[in-house]
Amino acid sequence: MKPMLAMAAAAVWIAAAGAGLAERGMTVPLPDTSALSQAQARALIAELAQVNVITSNCPDHAISDAEWTLITATGDQLAAQLGLSAQDYDREYYGPAFQLLDDPGACDRIGPTAGPLIARLKQMGGGTTPTDHPQ
């Protein structure tokens, strides 16, 4: 639906496990995703893409810049972990996530899942407190 926005979101690649740099210029601690199976990593990256699109496009479900950074940088980390090219990341995860915007109930169905997702990423070692040193 919005391929240029999806491509821009998919263009940032973060491989460092310690911190993520997202296009908003902030770094936050990223969760440790190394123990996830490929299936678990794919499920999480799909959830991250959906929550990113919904919280970025549904004003009632907006999140902070630090939370956005955690979500997008974790998605980028997983894409690198899975060996996805930017094109594959866009096609497989952001394309379907942007299609959710065609569903009038998507904002209210997916928006409330942002908080629990962020909490889960924090339990895995991620955080929303910006760090001083980007990697």
Contacts in CASP RR format, 6 or more apart in sequence:
PFRMAT RR
TARGET T0000
AUTHOR 0000-0000-0000
METHOD contacts of the structure
MODEL  1
MKPMLAMAAAAVWIAAAGAGLAERGMTVPLPDTSALSQAQARALIAELAQ
VNVITSNCPDHAISDAEWTLITATGDQLAAQLGLSAQDYDREYYGPAFQL
LDDPGACDRIGPTAGPLIARLKQMGGGTTPTDHPQ
1 95 0 8 1.000
1 98 0 8 1.000
1 99 0 8 1.000
1 101 0 8 1.000
1 102 0 8 1.000
2 98 0 8 1.000
2 101 0 8 1.000
3 90 0 8 1.000
3 95 0 8 1.000
3 98 0 8 1.000
5 98 0 8 1.000
6 90 0 8 1.000
6 94 0 8 1.000
6 95 0 8 1.000
6 97 0 8 1.000
6 98 0 8 1.000
7 86 0 8 1.000
7 90 0 8 1.000
7 94 0 8 1.000
8 23 0 8 1.000
9 52 0 8 1.000
9 72 0 8 1.000
9 90 0 8 1.000
9 94 0 8 1.000
10 79 0 8 1.000
10 86 0 8 1.000
10 87 0 8 1.000
10 89 0 8 1.000
10 90 0 8 1.000
10 93 0 8 1.000
10 94 0 8 1.000
11 86 0 8 1.000
12 21 0 8 1.000
12 22 0 8 1.000
12 23 0 8 1.000
12 72 0 8 1.000
12 73 0 8 1.000
12 76 0 8 1.000
13 76 0 8 1.000
13 79 0 8 1.000
13 80 0 8 1.000
13 86 0 8 1.000
14 20 0 8 1.000
14 21 0 8 1.000
14 22 0 8 1.000
14 30 0 8 1.000
14 73 0 8 1.000
14 76 0 8 1.000
14 77 0 8 1.000
14 80 0 8 1.000
15 77 0 8 1.000
15 80 0 8 1.000
16 30 0 8 1.000
16 77 0 8 1.000
16 135 0 8 1.000
17 30 0 8 1.000
17 32 0 8 1.000
17 34 0 8 1.000
17 77 0 8 1.000
18 29 0 8 1.000
18 30 0 8 1.000
18 135 0 8 1.000
19 27 0 8 1.000
19 28 0 8 1.000
19 29 0 8 1.000
19 30 0 8 1.000
19 131 0 8 1.000
19 133 0 8 1.000
19 134 0 8 1.000
19 135 0 8 1.000
20 27 0 8 1.000
20 28 0 8 1.000
20 29 0 8 1.000
20 30 0 8 1.000
20 69 0 8 1.000
20 73 0 8 1.000
20 76 0 8 1.000
20 77 0 8 1.000
20 134 0 8 1.000
20 135 0 8 1.000
21 27 0 8 1.000
21 73 0 8 1.000
21 134 0 8 1.000
21 135 0 8 1.000
22 68 0 8 1.000
22 69 0 8 1.000
22 72 0 8 1.000
22 73 0 8 1.000
22 76 0 8 1.000
23 72 0 8 1.000
24 65 0 8 1.000
24 68 0 8 1.000
24 69 0 8 1.000
25 69 0 8 1.000
25 134 0 8 1.000
26 65 0 8 1.000
26 66 0 8 1.000
26 69 0 8 1.000
26 130 0 8 1.000
27 69 0 8 1.000
27 73 0 8 1.000
27 130 0 8 1.000
27 131 0 8 1.000
27 133 0 8 1.000
27 134 0 8 1.000
27 135 0 8 1.000
28 66 0 8 1.000
28 69 0 8 1.000
28 70 0 8 1.000
28 73 0 8 1.000
28 126 0 8 1.000
28 127 0 8 1.000
28 128 0 8 1.000
28 129 0 8 1.000
28 130 0 8 1.000
28 131 0 8 1.000
29 125 0 8 1.000
29 126 0 8 1.000
29 127 0 8 1.000
29 129 0 8 1.000
29 131 0 8 1.000
30 70 0 8 1.000
30 73 0 8 1.000
30 74 0 8 1.000
30 77 0 8 1.000
30 125 0 8 1.000
30 126 0 8 1.000
30 127 0 8 1.000
31 74 0 8 1.000
31 121 0 8 1.000
31 122 0 8 1.000
31 123 0 8 1.000
31 124 0 8 1.000
31 125 0 8 1.000
31 126 0 8 1.000
31 127 0 8 1.000
32 124 0 8 1.000
32 125 0 8 1.000
33 41 0 8 1.000
33 44 0 8 1.000
33 74 0 8 1.000
33 77 0 8 1.000
33 78 0 8 1.000
33 81 0 8 1.000
33 124 0 8 1.000
34 81 0 8 1.000
36 44 0 8 1.000
36 78 0 8 1.000
36 81 0 8 1.000
38 82 0 8 1.000
41 78 0 8 1.000
41 81 0 8 1.000
41 82 0 8 1.000
42 82 0 8 1.000
44 74 0 8 1.000
44 75 0 8 1.000
44 78 0 8 1.000
45 75 0 8 1.000
45 78 0 8 1.000
45 79 0 8 1.000
45 82 0 8 1.000
45 89 0 8 1.000
45 93 0 8 1.000
46 93 0 8 1.000
46 96 0 8 1.000
46 97 0 8 1.000
47 113 0 8 1.000
47 117 0 8 1.000
48 71 0 8 1.000
48 72 0 8 1.000
48 74 0 8 1.000
48 75 0 8 1.000
48 78 0 8 1.000
48 93 0 8 1.000
48 117 0 8 1.000
49 75 0 8 1.000
49 93 0 8 1.000
49 94 0 8 1.000
49 95 0 8 1.000
49 96 0 8 1.000
49 97 0 8 1.000
50 96 0 8 1.000
50 97 0 8 1.000
50 100 0 8 1.000
50 110 0 8 1.000
51 71 0 8 1.000
51 110 0 8 1.000
51 111 0 8 1.000
51 113 0 8 1.000
51 114 0 8 1.000
51 117 0 8 1.000
52 68 0 8 1.000
52 71 0 8 1.000
52 72 0 8 1.000
52 97 0 8 1.000
53 94 0 8 1.000
53 97 0 8 1.000
53 98 0 8 1.000
53 100 0 8 1.000
53 101 0 8 1.000
54 61 0 8 1.000
54 97 0 8 1.000
54 100 0 8 1.000
54 106 0 8 1.000
54 107 0 8 1.000
54 110 0 8 1.000
54 111 0 8 1.000
54 114 0 8 1.000
55 61 0 8 1.000
55 62 0 8 1.000
55 63 0 8 1.000
55 67 0 8 1.000
55 68 0 8 1.000
55 71 0 8 1.000
55 111 0 8 1.000
55 114 0 8 1.000
56 62 0 8 1.000
56 68 0 8 1.000
57 101 0 8 1.000
57 107 0 8 1.000
58 106 0 8 1.000
58 107 0 8 1.000
58 111 0 8 1.000
60 107 0 8 1.000
60 108 0 8 1.000
61 107 0 8 1.000
61 110 0 8 1.000
61 111 0 8 1.000
61 112 0 8 1.000
61 114 0 8 1.000
63 71 0 8 1.000
63 114 0 8 1.000
63 115 0 8 1.000
63 118 0 8 1.000
64 128 0 8 1.000
66 127 0 8 1.000
66 128 0 8 1.000
66 129 0 8 1.000
66 130 0 8 1.000
67 114 0 8 1.000
67 118 0 8 1.000
67 128 0 8 1.000
69 128 0 8 1.000
69 130 0 8 1.000
70 118 0 8 1.000
70 121 0 8 1.000
70 126 0 8 1.000
70 127 0 8 1.000
70 128 0 8 1.000
71 114 0 8 1.000
71 117 0 8 1.000
71 118 0 8 1.000
71 121 0 8 1.000
74 121 0 8 1.000
74 126 0 8 1.000
79 86 0 8 1.000
79 89 0 8 1.000
79 93 0 8 1.000
84 92 0 8 1.000
100 106 0 8 1.000
100 110 0 8 1.000
103 109 0 8 1.000
118 128 0 8 1.000
121 127 0 8 1.000
122 128 0 8 1.000
END
